């Protein structure tokens, strides 16, 4: 079976940690920030961990 190509769109958005977890950025932090509370904006800045079946599919797309 041939090698799988890395999905470059996924590679730019998701980082694989040394322990094998997948981290991603959160949505809704790009614009219209005046109406959002400070605590909400801080929560948006933090990274999130991808879990479950989605993580399995993403790892395949990354070739990991």
N, C-alpha and C positions, 0 to 999 in steps of 0.2 A: 504494500500500500504506500502511495507517495506521501511526502511530508505535507502537513496542512499549513497554509499561509496564515500569518497573523492578521486578524481583522484590525486594521490600523485605526478606524474610528473608535473601537473599543479600547485599544491600547492607549490612545490619547486621553481617555476619560477615566480609566480604572487602573489602579496601581496594585500590584501583587506584593504583599508584605513578605518578610523573611520566613514567617511561620505558615505561609500559604493562604492567608486571609486576603480578601479583596476589599479595597477601600475605594470609595467614590465621594464626589462632592454632592451637596444637597441642592435641590432646586429652589427657585423663587428668590434668589439673592442678587439678581442682576439689575433690576430697575424697580420703580414704584416703591421705594424704601421708606418714604416719608410717613406713610400710613402704618407701617409695621413697627411693633414695639421693639425696644432695645433688646429685651430678652429673646424675642423671636429672631431678630437679626443675628444675635450671637449664636443661637442654636443652628441657624442656617450655615454659619461659617464652619462649623465642625464637620469632620468627615464621618461618613457612615460606613458600616460593614455590610457587604452583600451576603445574603444567606440563602440556603435552600437550593432548589432546583435551578434558580436563576444563576447562582454562583457556579454551578456545574457547567451550565451552557457558556458562561462567560470565560471560564477557564479553558474550555475547548476552543473558543474563539481566539484566545490569547496564545494558544499552543502550549499551555503549561500543564 
